[in-house]
Amino acid sequence: MVILTTILRNIKVDNPIEYMKKHLKGKLIDTVRLTVKGGHGGNGYPKYGGVGGAGGNVYIKAVEGLTLKDVLKKFKDRKVTAANGKDSHKRCILGMRGEDKMIEAPVGITVYNQRKLSLGELNEEGRQILIARGGAGGCPESGYGGMKGEVQVITIDLKLIADVGFVGFPNAGKSTLLSALSRAKPKIASYPFTTIRPNIGIMMFKDGRQISLADLPGLIEGAHCNIGMGHRFLRHVERTKLLLLVVDIQGFQLSPKHTSRNFLETIVLLNKELELYRQDLLEKPAILIVNKMDTENSDKIFKESEEYLHNLADYVQKCPEEMRPEQLLHFESVIPFSARFFNNDDLIELKTTIRDVIDNAYGVYDVEKEIDLVKSLENKIKGHSDFLI
């Protein structure tokens, strides 16, 4: 597998990984670690058999519009503690329960504990998870001593929720394609690692339909082992409806030190990386974009390889055994394209293909039905305006 040791072209960078980390800092935050603690239970009152109040619990709740940066702003020391339960006393035999603590976080997160076990996912507004229980109040069974609250070191991972996820090696033209399909303005240049954080664009249609696009940073061989940006961005692919693989017709070479791959090999390797990371990703609908068809000999290269594009299994047999995936992606469509030089008809055809593949896989999006539903709700609200606060 390739190890990330290349020096980025056109810029002086001694350590590309440190370069990427530096540019990620302060921009996209997609993982946060917090220490959470349930409240301590209150002490009981032996003389009268009083029971102490239970400690408060710690919950995490999904709130639309928030980011993980908002979480860090609220909990700057990265510690979250619920209130302790109140002690029992002669004027209050049953101690008051400690107040719960709520962590408000963005929709689309997975929460893990210190043992890397998933505590749950929050994919809908208002959903919440209990992550640290408060201690029981003091009672006869505990000798009237309050119990400690549960302590967890949790990791909150944000996974993008987009309709389409761009997957490809660096410099395949994903950012240029994103700007062609949407109004997003990602950084575009001729060196490999221009995208070091996800870019989101919205593809608009005349009937009001919108499809979200996520341009993810380029993978490298070994991404499934967390080489390069590895797991940091592969996990975002999990929450997309459609995989849009983008490959350079001229192939890919990370640096002069590394093996040069033709474009068919890059398709096989991308397939392999996705499979090794999480095999069920290969069940997603996929489209293959063979990009940079404006470059030298591109038409000739494409025609010579076209038979394999529609029957990739035959080509896989020609690859070294370590490159061969066990399961192959099924491409709903294979489209030769130039993200730099395209005509409007080609762009419309590509956008329509993306829309059709999503609708065929997940059901047709009915714009008129949604408009009627909104109008119906507006009328109901007007009819009950006296009851609105």
MITI-327805 format. One record per residue (C-alpha): residue in one letter; z, y, x negated. Coordinates in Angstrom, 3 decimals. Example, Ala and Ser with C-alpha at 12.3 -4.5 7.8 and 13.67 -1.06 7.14 Angstrom:
2
<"A"; <7.800; -4.500; -12.300>>
<"S"; <7.140; -1.060; -13.670>>
REM end
This chain:
389
<"M"; <0.000; 0.000; 0.000>>
<"V"; <-0.637; 3.550; -1.066>>
<"I"; <2.338; 5.543; -2.318>>
<"L"; <2.319; 9.279; -1.597>>
<"T"; <1.889; 10.747; -5.123>>
<"T"; <-1.206; 12.900; -4.669>>
<"I"; <-1.280; 16.540; -5.638>>
<"L"; <-2.598; 18.515; -2.714>>
<"R"; <-6.023; 19.897; -3.414>>
<"N"; <-6.601; 23.674; -3.512>>
<"I"; <-2.859; 24.402; -3.846>>
<"K"; <-0.462; 23.816; -6.697>>
<"V"; <2.093; 21.290; -5.520>>
<"D"; <4.052; 19.075; -7.881>>
<"N"; <5.892; 17.171; -5.198>>
<"P"; <3.970; 16.875; -1.894>>
<"I"; <6.874; 15.272; -0.005>>
<"E"; <9.180; 18.168; -0.915>>
<"Y"; <6.371; 20.542; 0.012>>
<"M"; <6.126; 19.005; 3.484>>
<"K"; <9.904; 18.987; 3.956>>
<"K"; <10.046; 22.657; 2.998>>
<"H"; <7.412; 23.577; 5.555>>
<"L"; <9.044; 21.479; 8.236>>
<"K"; <12.350; 23.260; 7.758>>
<"G"; <13.003; 25.792; 10.471>>
<"K"; <9.944; 24.796; 12.489>>
<"L"; <9.800; 21.538; 14.389>>
<"I"; <13.195; 19.895; 14.781>>
<"D"; <12.714; 16.432; 16.238>>
<"T"; <15.943; 14.724; 15.179>>
<"V"; <19.580; 15.849; 15.241>>
<"R"; <22.769; 14.035; 14.250>>
<"L"; <26.080; 14.850; 15.922>>
<"T"; <29.625; 13.518; 15.706>>
<"V"; <30.998; 13.138; 19.233>>
<"K"; <34.556; 12.333; 20.249>>
<"G"; <36.140; 11.541; 23.595>>
<"G"; <39.377; 13.314; 24.389>>
<"H"; <42.749; 11.760; 23.490>>
<"G"; <44.696; 10.362; 26.420>>
<"G"; <47.860; 12.247; 27.429>>
<"N"; <51.279; 10.695; 26.906>>
<"G"; <53.147; 9.093; 29.786>>
<"Y"; <56.706; 9.929; 30.917>>
<"P"; <58.852; 6.780; 30.550>>
<"K"; <61.882; 8.133; 32.419>>
<"Y"; <59.981; 8.381; 35.704>>
<"G"; <57.140; 5.974; 34.959>>
<"G"; <54.686; 8.844; 34.662>>
<"V"; <51.105; 8.182; 33.506>>
<"G"; <49.289; 10.520; 31.124>>
<"G"; <45.878; 11.931; 31.962>>
<"A"; <42.794; 10.217; 30.557>>
<"G"; <40.841; 12.044; 27.864>>
<"G"; <37.553; 13.640; 28.803>>
<"N"; <34.219; 11.881; 28.237>>
<"V"; <31.200; 13.173; 26.327>>
<"Y"; <27.830; 13.025; 28.070>>
<"I"; <24.324; 14.040; 27.122>>
<"K"; <22.020; 15.419; 29.819>>
<"A"; <18.275; 16.146; 29.917>>
<"V"; <17.410; 19.754; 30.730>>
<"E"; <13.803; 20.923; 31.007>>
<"G"; <12.803; 23.722; 28.656>>
<"L"; <15.385; 23.080; 25.952>>
<"T"; <14.688; 22.135; 22.334>>
<"L"; <16.804; 20.397; 19.731>>
<"K"; <17.089; 23.761; 18.026>>
<"D"; <19.029; 24.918; 21.109>>
<"V"; <21.405; 21.975; 20.645>>
<"L"; <22.077; 22.988; 17.041>>
<"K"; <22.666; 26.610; 18.067>>
<"K"; <25.365; 25.524; 20.504>>
<"F"; <27.018; 22.989; 18.194>>
<"K"; <26.628; 24.646; 14.797>>
<"D"; <29.171; 22.380; 13.112>>
<"R"; <27.478; 19.324; 14.695>>
<"K"; <30.747; 18.206; 16.254>>
<"V"; <31.350; 17.721; 19.971>>
<"T"; <34.809; 16.904; 21.332>>
<"A"; <35.937; 16.502; 24.924>>
<"A"; <39.307; 17.852; 26.073>>
<"N"; <42.482; 15.797; 25.731>>
<"G"; <44.282; 14.469; 28.796>>
<"K"; <47.514; 16.256; 29.806>>
<"D"; <50.902; 14.693; 29.247>>
<"S"; <52.902; 13.457; 32.192>>
<"H"; <56.147; 15.376; 32.819>>
<"K"; <58.799; 15.605; 35.481>>
<"R"; <56.944; 18.251; 37.476>>
<"C"; <53.619; 16.402; 37.220>>
<"I"; <54.071; 12.632; 37.045>>
<"L"; <50.316; 12.013; 36.862>>
<"G"; <48.908; 13.939; 33.913>>
<"M"; <45.713; 15.908; 34.455>>
<"R"; <42.521; 14.347; 33.171>>
<"G"; <40.838; 16.071; 30.205>>
<"E"; <37.662; 18.046; 30.890>>
<"D"; <34.387; 16.280; 30.077>>
<"K"; <31.981; 17.733; 27.533>>
<"M"; <28.262; 17.907; 28.309>>
<"I"; <25.550; 18.119; 25.658>>
<"E"; <22.404; 19.615; 27.162>>
<"A"; <19.284; 18.362; 25.367>>
<"P"; <15.504; 18.389; 25.940>>
<"V"; <13.703; 15.904; 28.149>>
<"G"; <12.099; 13.059; 26.199>>
<"I"; <14.858; 11.999; 23.827>>
<"T"; <16.301; 8.689; 22.673>>
<"V"; <19.953; 8.528; 21.596>>
<"Y"; <21.154; 6.096; 18.924>>
<"N"; <24.663; 5.351; 17.676>>
<"Q"; <25.776; 4.913; 14.063>>
<"R"; <24.704; 1.257; 14.160>>
<"K"; <21.176; 2.377; 15.113>>
<"L"; <21.574; 0.848; 18.576>>
<"S"; <19.896; 2.719; 21.395>>
<"L"; <22.333; 4.237; 23.893>>
<"G"; <19.482; 5.138; 26.213>>
<"E"; <16.512; 7.429; 26.843>>
<"L"; <16.372; 10.634; 28.860>>
<"N"; <12.881; 11.049; 30.256>>
<"E"; <13.628; 12.990; 33.434>>
<"E"; <15.316; 16.281; 34.217>>
<"G"; <18.971; 15.821; 35.156>>
<"R"; <19.397; 12.286; 33.811>>
<"Q"; <22.495; 11.777; 31.673>>
<"I"; <24.128; 9.188; 29.413>>
<"L"; <27.801; 8.551; 28.666>>
<"I"; <28.084; 8.492; 24.868>>
<"A"; <31.820; 8.687; 24.122>>
<"R"; <34.648; 7.648; 26.458>>
<"G"; <37.945; 9.447; 26.561>>
<"G"; <41.130; 7.559; 25.710>>
<"A"; <43.315; 6.105; 28.451>>
<"G"; <46.453; 7.979; 29.444>>
<"G"; <49.857; 6.653; 28.401>>
<"C"; <51.249; 4.027; 30.793>>
<"P"; <53.754; 1.138; 30.713>>
<"E"; <51.141; -1.215; 29.209>>
<"S"; <50.568; 1.125; 26.272>>
<"G"; <54.201; 2.035; 25.770>>
<"Y"; <53.443; 5.390; 27.426>>
<"G"; <51.462; 6.545; 24.409>>
<"G"; <48.020; 8.092; 25.045>>
<"M"; <45.058; 6.286; 23.511>>
<"K"; <42.502; 7.782; 21.140>>
<"G"; <39.090; 8.709; 22.471>>
<"E"; <35.930; 6.929; 21.351>>
<"V"; <34.158; 8.392; 18.307>>
<"Q"; <30.390; 8.057; 17.803>>
<"V"; <27.948; 9.447; 15.275>>
<"I"; <24.816; 9.817; 17.348>>
<"T"; <21.222; 10.555; 16.411>>
<"I"; <19.073; 12.336; 18.981>>
<"D"; <15.367; 11.689; 18.488>>
<"L"; <12.814; 13.769; 20.347>>
<"K"; <9.543; 12.059; 21.154>>
<"L"; <6.689; 14.238; 22.272>>
<"I"; <5.392; 13.639; 25.750>>
<"A"; <1.641; 14.311; 25.708>>
<"D"; <-1.284; 12.787; 27.504>>
<"V"; <-3.313; 12.272; 24.330>>
<"G"; <-2.120; 11.555; 20.798>>
<"F"; <-4.485; 12.168; 17.872>>
<"V"; <-4.183; 9.423; 15.246>>
<"G"; <-5.961; 9.443; 11.905>>
<"F"; <-5.718; 9.747; 8.158>>
<"P"; <-5.313; 13.211; 6.597>>
<"N"; <-8.340; 15.519; 6.616>>
<"A"; <-10.171; 13.532; 9.294>>
<"G"; <-10.684; 16.748; 11.275>>
<"K"; <-7.964; 16.280; 13.898>>
<"S"; <-6.852; 19.922; 13.796>>
<"T"; <-10.433; 21.166; 14.089>>
<"L"; <-10.972; 18.832; 17.032>>
<"L"; <-7.787; 20.100; 18.708>>
<"S"; <-8.964; 23.710; 18.440>>
<"A"; <-12.371; 22.703; 19.855>>
<"L"; <-10.859; 20.923; 22.858>>
<"S"; <-8.135; 23.483; 23.569>>
<"R"; <-7.040; 26.991; 22.693>>
<"A"; <-4.558; 25.815; 20.095>>
<"K"; <-4.889; 27.380; 16.652>>
<"P"; <-3.571; 24.841; 14.150>>
<"K"; <-3.833; 25.431; 10.407>>
<"I"; <-7.209; 24.155; 9.195>>
<"A"; <-8.297; 23.727; 5.556>>
<"S"; <-10.080; 21.292; 3.258>>
<"Y"; <-6.994; 19.694; 1.707>>
<"P"; <-5.390; 16.643; 3.338>>
<"F"; <-1.968; 17.707; 4.590>>
<"T"; <-2.750; 20.785; 6.662>>
<"T"; <-0.829; 19.379; 9.638>>
<"I"; <2.754; 18.734; 8.607>>
<"R"; <4.219; 19.121; 12.079>>
<"P"; <2.755; 18.239; 15.487>>
<"N"; <0.489; 20.766; 17.175>>
<"I"; <0.131; 20.785; 20.948>>
<"G"; <-2.913; 21.986; 22.845>>
<"I"; <-3.875; 22.003; 26.515>>
<"M"; <-7.342; 20.928; 27.627>>
<"M"; <-8.359; 22.870; 30.724>>
<"F"; <-10.772; 21.884; 33.501>>
<"K"; <-12.440; 24.072; 36.129>>
<"D"; <-10.663; 22.288; 38.977>>
<"G"; <-7.251; 23.221; 37.568>>
<"R"; <-6.555; 19.911; 35.841>>
<"Q"; <-4.730; 20.156; 32.519>>
<"I"; <-4.410; 17.436; 29.866>>
<"S"; <-2.011; 17.872; 26.949>>
<"L"; <-3.107; 16.953; 23.430>>
<"A"; <-0.838; 16.211; 20.458>>
<"D"; <-2.348; 16.552; 16.992>>
<"L"; <-0.029; 14.463; 14.844>>
<"P"; <0.120; 14.747; 11.041>>
<"G"; <-2.140; 12.355; 9.182>>
<"L"; <-0.882; 8.860; 8.528>>
<"I"; <-1.233; 7.151; 5.178>>
<"E"; <-1.235; 3.476; 4.348>>
<"G"; <2.355; 2.308; 4.524>>
<"A"; <3.349; 4.691; 7.339>>
<"H"; <4.962; 1.795; 9.230>>
<"C"; <7.329; 1.440; 6.244>>
<"N"; <8.160; 5.156; 6.551>>
<"I"; <5.975; 6.143; 3.600>>
<"G"; <4.818; 9.747; 3.794>>
<"M"; <5.858; 11.203; 7.169>>
<"G"; <5.941; 7.607; 8.483>>
<"H"; <8.327; 7.006; 11.358>>
<"R"; <8.894; 10.738; 11.848>>
<"F"; <5.539; 11.014; 13.592>>
<"L"; <4.596; 7.465; 14.529>>
<"R"; <7.346; 7.578; 17.140>>
<"H"; <5.585; 10.470; 18.907>>
<"V"; <2.607; 8.171; 19.542>>
<"E"; <4.873; 5.987; 21.706>>
<"R"; <5.032; 8.662; 24.397>>
<"T"; <1.346; 9.399; 24.820>>
<"K"; <-0.912; 7.922; 27.484>>
<"L"; <-4.051; 7.705; 25.378>>
<"L"; <-4.659; 7.140; 21.659>>
<"L"; <-7.491; 9.234; 20.243>>
<"L"; <-8.353; 7.797; 16.828>>
<"V"; <-10.216; 10.281; 14.648>>
<"V"; <-11.988; 9.037; 11.521>>
<"D"; <-14.187; 10.781; 8.964>>
<"I"; <-17.695; 9.243; 8.846>>
<"Q"; <-17.546; 9.654; 5.059>>
<"G"; <-14.343; 7.600; 4.826>>
<"F"; <-11.096; 8.642; 3.186>>
<"Q"; <-9.521; 8.771; -0.267>>
<"L"; <-6.025; 10.217; -0.620>>
<"S"; <-6.622; 11.164; -4.271>>
<"P"; <-8.737; 10.031; -7.242>>
<"K"; <-5.905; 7.641; -8.111>>
<"H"; <-6.184; 5.806; -4.823>>
<"T"; <-8.661; 3.396; -3.279>>
<"S"; <-11.607; 4.964; -1.496>>
<"R"; <-12.033; 3.612; 2.056>>
<"N"; <-15.193; 3.714; 4.115>>
<"F"; <-14.852; 4.811; 7.712>>
<"L"; <-14.794; 1.258; 9.096>>
<"E"; <-11.934; 0.388; 6.748>>
<"T"; <-10.008; 3.451; 7.919>>
<"I"; <-10.305; 2.218; 11.526>>
<"V"; <-8.975; -1.214; 10.525>>
<"L"; <-6.130; 0.314; 8.502>>
<"L"; <-5.088; 2.672; 11.307>>
<"N"; <-5.070; -0.319; 13.650>>
<"K"; <-2.901; -2.213; 11.148>>
<"E"; <-0.393; 0.635; 10.727>>
<"L"; <0.046; 0.998; 14.497>>
<"E"; <0.472; -2.766; 14.883>>
<"L"; <3.075; -3.050; 12.124>>
<"Y"; <5.060; -0.130; 13.508>>
<"R"; <5.030; -1.276; 17.123>>
<"Q"; <2.534; -3.812; 18.408>>
<"D"; <2.636; -2.733; 22.040>>
<"L"; <0.992; 0.555; 21.006>>
<"L"; <-2.225; -1.448; 20.809>>
<"E"; <-2.053; -2.000; 24.576>>
<"K"; <-2.619; 1.699; 25.213>>
<"P"; <-6.106; 2.863; 26.186>>
<"A"; <-7.927; 4.246; 23.148>>
<"I"; <-10.995; 6.290; 22.265>>
<"L"; <-12.597; 6.375; 18.823>>
<"I"; <-14.035; 9.663; 17.536>>
<"V"; <-16.266; 9.269; 14.496>>
<"N"; <-16.034; 12.835; 13.203>>
<"K"; <-17.944; 15.028; 10.733>>
<"M"; <-21.348; 13.888; 11.931>>
<"D"; <-22.723; 17.118; 10.456>>
<"T"; <-22.174; 15.860; 6.885>>
<"E"; <-24.727; 14.348; 4.519>>
<"N"; <-26.257; 10.983; 5.540>>
<"S"; <-23.852; 10.749; 8.489>>
<"D"; <-26.527; 9.534; 10.935>>
<"K"; <-27.635; 6.817; 8.514>>
<"I"; <-24.060; 5.658; 7.852>>
<"F"; <-23.327; 5.553; 11.582>>
<"K"; <-26.463; 3.578; 12.488>>
<"E"; <-25.828; 1.034; 9.722>>
<"S"; <-22.280; 0.467; 10.997>>
<"E"; <-22.764; 0.843; 14.752>>
<"E"; <-22.858; -2.898; 15.520>>
<"Y"; <-19.365; -3.302; 14.027>>
<"L"; <-17.961; -0.395; 16.048>>
<"H"; <-18.553; -2.381; 19.222>>
<"N"; <-17.409; -5.659; 17.694>>
<"L"; <-14.737; -4.759; 15.173>>
<"A"; <-13.525; -8.366; 14.919>>
<"D"; <-16.634; -9.272; 12.921>>
<"Y"; <-15.973; -6.532; 10.411>>
<"V"; <-12.269; -7.407; 10.098>>
<"Q"; <-13.271; -10.826; 8.753>>
<"K"; <-14.925; -9.061; 5.812>>
<"C"; <-11.706; -7.193; 4.937>>
<"P"; <-9.000; -8.418; 2.524>>
<"E"; <-6.419; -10.502; 4.329>>
<"E"; <-3.617; -7.949; 3.862>>
<"M"; <-5.687; -5.352; 5.747>>
<"R"; <-6.413; -7.500; 8.790>>
<"P"; <-4.477; -6.733; 11.966>>
<"E"; <-3.512; -9.627; 14.226>>
<"Q"; <-4.467; -7.665; 17.333>>
<"L"; <-7.295; -5.174; 17.639>>
<"L"; <-7.368; -1.947; 19.587>>
<"H"; <-9.822; -1.908; 22.467>>
<"F"; <-11.841; 1.294; 22.431>>
<"E"; <-12.883; 2.469; 25.875>>
<"S"; <-15.470; 4.672; 24.215>>
<"V"; <-16.863; 5.282; 20.706>>
<"I"; <-18.136; 8.833; 20.233>>
<"P"; <-19.919; 10.288; 17.190>>
<"F"; <-18.973; 13.966; 17.017>>
<"S"; <-18.796; 17.055; 14.842>>
<"A"; <-15.674; 19.095; 15.516>>
<"R"; <-17.069; 21.930; 13.386>>
<"F"; <-20.613; 22.111; 14.755>>
<"F"; <-20.990; 20.970; 18.335>>
<"N"; <-22.903; 22.097; 21.393>>
<"N"; <-21.240; 22.774; 24.707>>
<"D"; <-22.728; 19.694; 26.386>>
<"D"; <-21.217; 17.404; 23.734>>
<"L"; <-17.827; 19.038; 24.207>>
<"I"; <-17.940; 18.722; 27.993>>
<"E"; <-18.940; 15.063; 27.662>>
<"L"; <-15.998; 14.386; 25.322>>
<"K"; <-13.512; 16.147; 27.606>>
<"T"; <-14.853; 14.274; 30.629>>
<"T"; <-14.587; 10.938; 28.800>>
<"I"; <-10.945; 11.605; 27.885>>
<"R"; <-10.157; 12.526; 31.482>>
<"D"; <-11.964; 9.490; 32.918>>
<"V"; <-10.236; 7.031; 30.571>>
<"I"; <-6.800; 8.410; 31.476>>
<"D"; <-7.576; 8.358; 35.202>>
<"N"; <-8.981; 4.819; 35.073>>
<"A"; <-5.869; 3.593; 33.258>>
<"Y"; <-3.195; 5.493; 35.197>>
<"G"; <-4.788; 6.429; 38.490>>
<"V"; <-6.996; 9.325; 39.550>>
<"Y"; <-5.359; 12.739; 39.499>>
<"D"; <-6.019; 14.369; 42.870>>
<"V"; <-5.948; 18.150; 42.440>>
<"E"; <-6.627; 18.880; 46.121>>
<"K"; <-3.796; 16.590; 47.187>>
<"E"; <-1.375; 18.406; 44.888>>
<"I"; <-2.478; 21.818; 46.193>>
<"D"; <-1.959; 20.622; 49.798>>
<"L"; <1.493; 19.331; 48.867>>
<"V"; <2.481; 22.698; 47.340>>
<"K"; <1.257; 24.562; 50.447>>
<"S"; <3.196; 22.164; 52.672>>
<"L"; <6.377; 22.743; 50.701>>
<"E"; <5.876; 26.515; 50.802>>
<"N"; <5.556; 26.401; 54.588>>
<"K"; <8.707; 24.298; 54.918>>
<"I"; <10.630; 26.738; 52.726>>
<"K"; <9.444; 29.708; 54.811>>
<"G"; <10.519; 27.881; 57.966>>
<"H"; <14.026; 27.395; 56.585>>
<"S"; <14.453; 30.685; 54.765>>
<"D"; <17.794; 31.355; 56.493>>
<"F"; <19.277; 28.348; 54.731>>
<"L"; <18.134; 29.291; 51.226>>
<"I"; <20.707; 30.792; 48.877>>
REM end
